[in-house]
Amino acid sequence: MANITIPAELLPLDGRFGCGPSKVRPEQVAALAGPGAALLGTSHRQAPVKNLVGRVRQGLSDLFSLPEGYEVLFANGGSTSFWDSAAFSLIEKRSENLVFGEFGGKFASAASAPWLEAPLVREAPAGSRSDVAITDGIDIYAWPHNETSTGVMADVVRVDAPGALTVIDATSAAGGVVIDAHQVDAYYFAPQKNFASDGGLWFALVSPAAIERIERIAASDRYIPEFLSLKTAVDNSRLQQTLNTPAVATLVMMENQIDWMNAQGGLSWCDARTRESSGVLYEWAERVEYATPFVSNPDHRSQVVVTIDFDDAIDAAAIAQVLRANGVVDTEPYRKLGRNQLRVATFTAIDPDDVRALVGCIEYVVERMS
């Protein structure tokens, strides 16, 4: 099956459609090899790297039009690290966690820490999403903006519960979907999706209320490991540094990506671009007889991660194998779903015309599999 050769004129200019590490633009690599090279192997406690951190934080503040008093935090680790940090430093007693995919489930697990009350977990079947239920005793309402595993997206709207914080996992949505930052207290993400950088860091847009919560818990008698302390992240972020050495290469590539996003028109431009790309795939899947969007409710469909189911007569794994042999990579489905489907990232760096070319490649392969 992998012997099918797709004509060169059908292939996308860039064949990277992965939902884990994402497409990195050539300009980001050039920035790393050019001006960024002088920063590699230098101290993150000195002005050149601290200035880079400051530019990244300011660029994110501009991109998201952060309200007065909001801050951009960052620290070592990724989203997995932030979940544990939230269990130590952000949840006072009990959280409500919406679970409709892998990331939501992992945060719920972290929120099950023994010093906290068991979280209220509201779970939905894969391909759909759950909704908030305002409940007494909840001080954090948490859910993913976008589930990379399933291609489900949820609204970002503040929960109207006095004293409670709204905390959103934005790892695969941040930088690709418009939000109103007033609606969240913590909007956190790793940089390897729409920001097209490597992992190893997390960023969070946090409100004054979240900062107050972080500082109050830090002043209590709760044990908090320094590496997972959000108070440590606050203090170091204000100094334009991290507790331990950060991934400087990631910061260089991220700065270039943020500058590109802002220069193109900011978050509204990014949002329009990912909507265009995902729309190409959803319209195609609804048009052909052998494919259908995995997420049946259009209001729940992600604009940055598209999951497409195939008829049983069509082997999606074989399609992905042929695509990979022709340089079109990382269209395989999320491994734990176990479905006959393709999963395609439509992050901001991915050109909508390349998505159109991908559709043509899939059609070419399917015709020769029949």
Secondary structure, 3 states (H helix, E strand, C coil): CCCCCCCHHHCCCCCECCCCCCCCCHHHHHHHHCHHHHCCCCCCCCHHHHHHHHHHHHHHHHHCCCCCCCEEEEEECCHHHHHHHHHHHCCCCCEEEEECCHHHHHHHHHCCCCCCCCCEEEECCCCCCCCCCCCCCCCEEEEECEECCCCEECCCCCCCCCCCEEEEECCCCCCCCCCCHHHCCEEEECCCCCCCCCCCEEEEEECHHHHHHHHHHHCCCCCCCHHHCHHHHHHHHHCCCCCCCCCHHHHHHHHHHHHHHHHHCCHHHHHHHHHHHHHHHHHHHHHCCCEEECCCCHHHECCCEEEEEECCCCCHHHHHHHHHHCCCECCCCCCCCCCCEEEEECCCCCCHHHHHHHHHHHHHHHHHHC
